[in-house]
Amino acid sequence: MRFHIISAAVLCAAAGALVGCNPDTAGHARADSIPTASATPATPATGAKETTDDKPTEAERKAVPDFVGMGLQSAQDAAQAAGFYALTSHDALGRDRLQVFDRNWKVCGQNYEAGKTIPISTRLDFAAVKLAESCPAKDEKAPEAAQGTMPDFGGKSVKAARAALDPSTSLTVNDASGSDRWILVESNWKVCTQSPSTGTALKGQPVTLNAVKFDETCP
């Protein structure tokens, strides 16, 4: 019988499907020869663009609903339902009262007319009065801050007048009716006369206001 000498190369090729041929491992594959998945994702090269779209998105726009005549709380709820969440309100009579209980106030006007299309991020401002009051013919803004001269506070609330003056101003408020009443809730009192007079340069001098309640007539 003749024996055929089979070369090592042929044996290796035949066994390749079972194990990797490596003279250092005696038929066992080396651990460092097996590729492993990286535990940490590859970091994008510096300056590489993100896959997200860098084009800015235009703010969503909607038509402003008509809120006039609604209760303030109902108007706020309706505005939010329409997508407008930046909301504020002010005293339409210019008395600088706070709308603490929204259900006690009604909307007389709004800073954007109904039907106007604006971004939903725009702030809506409601001009409001209390339920028992009538809406004014026009929105009565509180007096602007004094800019070196005495504003005209006639008919304005004592609270609004105080807010317009420099906080350091020495202010005296008297009952113009002569009854010497305490003026506790200043937004309920209106200015009849003032000193110094309108237009006088303010240089730190004291200010005096004489006032009566809003439902009263100045003497």
C-alpha positions in Angstrom: 0.0 0.0 0.0 1.3 3.4 -0.9 1.0 6.2 1.5 0.5 9.7 0.2 2.1 12.6 2.0 -0.5 15.4 2.4 1.0 18.8 2.8 0.3 20.9 5.8 -1.1 23.6 3.6 -3.8 21.2 2.3 -4.7 20.1 5.8 -5.0 23.7 6.9 -7.3 24.6 4.0 -9.5 21.6 4.8 -9.8 22.5 8.4 -10.3 26.2 7.8 -14.0 25.9 8.1 -13.7 24.7 11.7 -10.9 26.6 13.2 -8.4 29.2 12.1 -5.0 27.8 11.4 -2.3 29.4 13.5 0.8 27.7 14.6 0.7 29.7 17.9 -2.7 28.5 19.0 -2.5 24.8 18.4 -5.9 24.8 16.6 -7.6 27.4 18.8 -8.3 30.9 17.6 -6.5 33.7 19.5 -8.8 36.0 21.5 -7.1 39.2 20.1 -7.8 38.0 16.6 -11.7 38.2 17.1 -13.1 41.7 16.2 -15.3 43.1 19.0 -18.0 45.9 18.8 -17.0 49.2 20.2 -18.9 50.1 23.4 -18.7 53.8 22.7 -20.2 55.3 19.4 -17.8 56.9 17.1 -17.4 60.6 17.8 -18.1 62.8 14.7 -15.1 64.6 13.4 -14.7 68.2 14.5 -16.7 70.5 12.3 -18.9 67.7 11.0 -22.5 68.8 10.4 -25.4 67.4 12.4 -28.0 65.4 10.5 -30.7 67.8 11.7 -32.0 70.5 9.5 -30.2 73.8 10.4 -32.8 75.9 8.6 -34.7 78.0 11.1 -38.4 77.1 11.4 -40.9 80.0 10.9 -42.9 80.6 14.1 -46.5 79.3 13.8 -49.0 82.1 13.1 -52.7 82.2 13.8 -55.6 84.7 13.6 -56.4 86.5 16.9 -59.8 85.7 18.2 -62.3 88.4 19.3 -62.1 88.6 23.1 -64.0 91.9 23.7 -67.0 91.4 26.0 -65.8 88.2 27.5 -65.0 87.7 31.1 -61.3 88.0 31.7 -60.8 84.4 32.8 -62.9 83.1 29.9 -60.8 85.3 27.5 -57.6 83.9 28.9 -58.9 80.3 28.6 -60.0 80.9 25.0 -56.6 82.5 24.1 -54.7 79.5 25.4 -57.1 77.1 23.6 -56.2 79.0 20.4 -52.5 78.6 21.0 -51.7 82.0 22.6 -50.0 81.6 26.0 -48.2 84.9 26.5 -51.0 86.8 28.1 -51.3 90.0 30.3 -54.0 92.5 31.2 -54.3 96.0 32.6 -56.8 98.4 34.1 -58.7 100.0 31.1 -59.6 102.9 33.4 -56.0 103.8 34.0 -56.3 103.3 37.8 -53.4 100.8 37.9 -55.5 98.2 39.7 -54.3 94.6 39.6 -56.6 91.9 38.1 -56.2 89.6 41.1 -59.5 87.7 40.6 -59.9 87.4 36.8 -63.5 86.3 37.0 -64.4 89.7 38.5 -63.2 91.5 35.3 -64.3 91.8 31.7 -62.5 92.6 28.6 -63.0 96.0 26.9 -60.2 95.9 24.4 -57.2 93.9 23.1 -53.9 95.1 21.7 -54.3 93.1 18.5 -57.6 93.4 16.6 -59.6 90.3 16.0 -58.7 88.4 12.8 -55.1 89.8 12.6 -52.7 86.9 11.9 -49.7 87.0 14.3 -47.1 84.6 15.7 -48.6 82.6 18.5 -45.6 83.7 20.7 -46.9 87.3 20.6 -48.0 88.7 23.9 -51.7 89.6 24.1 -52.7 92.4 26.4 -56.4 92.7 27.5 -57.8 96.1 28.7 -60.3 95.2 31.4 -62.7 96.8 33.9 -64.6 95.2 36.8 -67.9 93.6 36.0 -70.0 96.4 37.4 -68.2 99.1 35.5 -68.7 100.4 32.0 -65.9 100.2 29.4 -64.4 103.6 28.7 -64.7 105.1 25.2 -60.9 104.6 24.9 -58.3 102.7 26.8 -57.1 105.0 29.6 -53.4 104.3 30.1 -51.8 105.0 33.5 -49.6 108.1 33.5 -46.1 107.5 32.2 -43.2 107.8 34.5 -42.1 111.4 35.3 -39.1 112.3 33.2 -37.8 115.3 35.1 -41.1 117.2 35.0 -44.4 116.9 36.9 -47.0 114.9 34.9 -50.7 115.9 34.9 -52.3 113.6 37.4 -55.8 115.1 37.2 -58.5 112.4 37.3 -55.8 109.7 37.6 -55.8 107.3 40.6 -53.5 108.1 43.5 -51.9 104.7 43.0 -51.0 105.4 39.4 -49.7 108.8 40.3 -47.4 107.4 43.0 -46.1 104.7 40.5 -45.2 107.5 38.0 -43.1 109.4 40.5 -39.6 108.5 41.5 -39.7 106.1 44.4 -37.6 108.5 46.5 -40.3 111.3 46.2 -41.8 112.6 49.5 -45.5 112.3 48.7 -48.4 113.6 50.8 -52.0 112.6 49.9 -54.9 114.6 51.4 -58.7 114.0 51.3 -59.9 116.9 49.1 -63.4 116.7 50.6 -62.2 118.1 53.9 -63.4 115.0 55.8 -59.8 114.0 56.7 -60.5 110.4 55.7 -57.7 107.8 55.5 -56.7 107.0 51.9 -56.1 103.3 52.3 -56.8 101.8 48.8 -55.1 104.4 46.6 -56.5 102.9 43.4 -60.0 103.9 44.6 -59.1 107.6 44.9 -58.7 110.1 42.0 -56.5 113.2 42.0 -58.3 116.6 42.1 -55.3 118.9 42.5 -51.6 118.6 42.7 -48.5 120.5 43.8 -46.2 121.3 42.1 -48.3 122.0 39.0 -48.1 120.1 35.7 -44.8 120.8 33.8 -42.8 122.0 36.8 -39.3 120.7 36.8 -38.8 118.0 39.4 -35.7 118.4 41.5 -36.5 116.2 44.5 -39.1 118.5 46.0 -42.0 117.1 47.9 -45.3 116.4 46.1 -48.8 116.9 47.4 -52.0 115.3 45.9 -55.5 116.2 47.0 -58.0 113.4 46.1 -61.6 112.1 46.4 -63.1 108.7 45.7 -63.9 107.9 42.1 -67.6 108.0 42.6 -67.3 111.5 44.1 -67.0 114.9 42.6 -63.9 117.0 43.1 -64.7 120.2 45.2 
